[in-house]
């Protein structure tokens, strides 16, 4: 009985992780269009993610089950996470503790799947050299692909028009 209880507790350590659920759904929907894949992934997360309501909360709900946690989105940009995985805990700004088990999952499951398939890859394949060169040199950042926060783009229609022009001029 004790062994079963311990195994159940151990399994729960790796259950209901958003990035794993998203990746699991994407692996199952490879023949669907991008919009359908995103919809099915969102549904899969909502059907399977653990929810928490903490004592004394008047407004409930959070993106994570722990009070001070972050989410990763390898489908947006798996590279920066991979580059910073061993320094997340010691970085001066916004440090996060990540277990060795979670690092292993990222390196062995999430990163190999999303490298080459992420939003960052999608965008970079379509940029003309005149845009890509200053981005590579860190002269400016084109977007924030770590969370897909398009709502922070000022004058979205202007940015969108310039982005579309770069596709046309680049012959893409």
N, C-alpha and C positions, 0 to 999 in steps of 0.2 A: 504493500500500500504506500509506504513512504517513497519508494522509488518512482512510482507513478506520479505522486504529488510533485516530486522534485522535477520530473521530466515535464510535467504540465507547466510549472513555474518557469522552467528554462525556455520552453517553447514560446511562452508569452513575452519573453524578452524581445523576440524578433517578430512578433505579430503586429499587424496594424500600422506598419510604417508606410507613410504616404508615398515616398519615392519607390518603395518596393511594390506597392499596390499599383501605382501608375505604370511601372515597368511591366509588371505581370500582365496587365490589361493590354498594353501595347504589343507584347509578344503574341497575344491571342488574336489581335485584330490587324495583322500586317496587310491584309488584302483590302481593308476599308480605306476610305478617303480620310484625309487628315482631320477634318471637322468631326467626322463620325468617330474616329479613334479618340479624339479629345473628349467627346461627349461620353463615350463608353468608359473611358478611364475615370472621368469625374464620377459617373454613376458607380463604378466599381469601388472607388475610394469611399463614397458616401455609404455604400452598402456594407463596407467592411472595416472602416476606421473606428478605432476606439474613441468614445466620447467621454468627457469628464465634466462633472459639475462639482466644484469645490465648496467646502463649507464656508459659510458667510458671504458667498458671492450674491450680489443683487442682480448683476447682469452676467449671465452665464455663457459659456462657449469660448473656445480658443482654438487656435490652429494645432496645438499640441496638447498632450495629456499632462505634461508637467508644467509647473508655473513659469519656469525660466528655461525655455527650450526654443530651438529654432527649427525650421524646416529647410531641407535642401531640395533643389529642383534640378536634377541632372538633365532633365529633358530640355531645359533652357540653355544651360552651359555647364557641362560636366568638368571642364578643364580647370577652372579656378579652384573648385572644391578639391580635385585631385592634387593640385599643386600645394594647397594649404592644409591638407588633411592632418599633417603632423604638427602644424603650428597653430591650429585653431585655439588650443588651450592656452598658449603662451603669447598670443598676439596682444599688443597693447590696447587696441580698440575692440570692444565687444567680444571678449574671449568666451569660448564654449568648450565644455568638456565633452569629449567623444570617446566612447569605449573602444578598446582594441577590436572587439567583436564587430562593432558598427563600421570601423575602418576597413576591416576585412570584407564585410558585405559590400561596402562601396567599391573597393578595389577589384573584387572578384565577380560581382554581379552587376552593379549599377554602371560603373564606368565603362567596362567593356561593351555593354549593350548600347549606351548612349553616345559614345565617342563616334563621331561621323554622322550621327542622326539627329543632333540637337538643333534647337532654334538658332544658336550661334553658327553652326555649320551651314544651315539653310541660308541665313543672311550672308555669310561670308562668301559663299559660292556665287552670289548674285551681284556682288559689289565690283565696281570698276576699279582699276588700279589707282586712279586719281583720288578715290575715296579711301581705299584700303591702305595705301601707303601712310597717310597721316594717322590712321587708326593704329596700325602696327607700331608706329613711332611714339604712341601715347600722346600725340598732339591734342587729340580730342577723343572722346568716347562716343561711339555712334548710338549705342543703346545700352540698356541695363538688362542683359539676358539672364542674369542670375535669378530673377523672379518674374520677369516679363511685365514689369510695371510700366505699361504704356500710358497709364493715366498721368504720369509726371511729365510728359512731353508737352512743351508749350506750343501753341498754334499747330495742333496735330495735323490739320489739313495742309498746311504749308510744308511740314516735314514729310508728310505722305507724298505730296506732289514732287518734292525734290528727290525722294527715294525712288519713285516711279520713273522719273527722268533718268536717274542713274542706271536703271535697268535698261531703258530704251537706248541711251547713249552707249552703254556697254554691250549692246547687242544681245541682251538676255531676255 
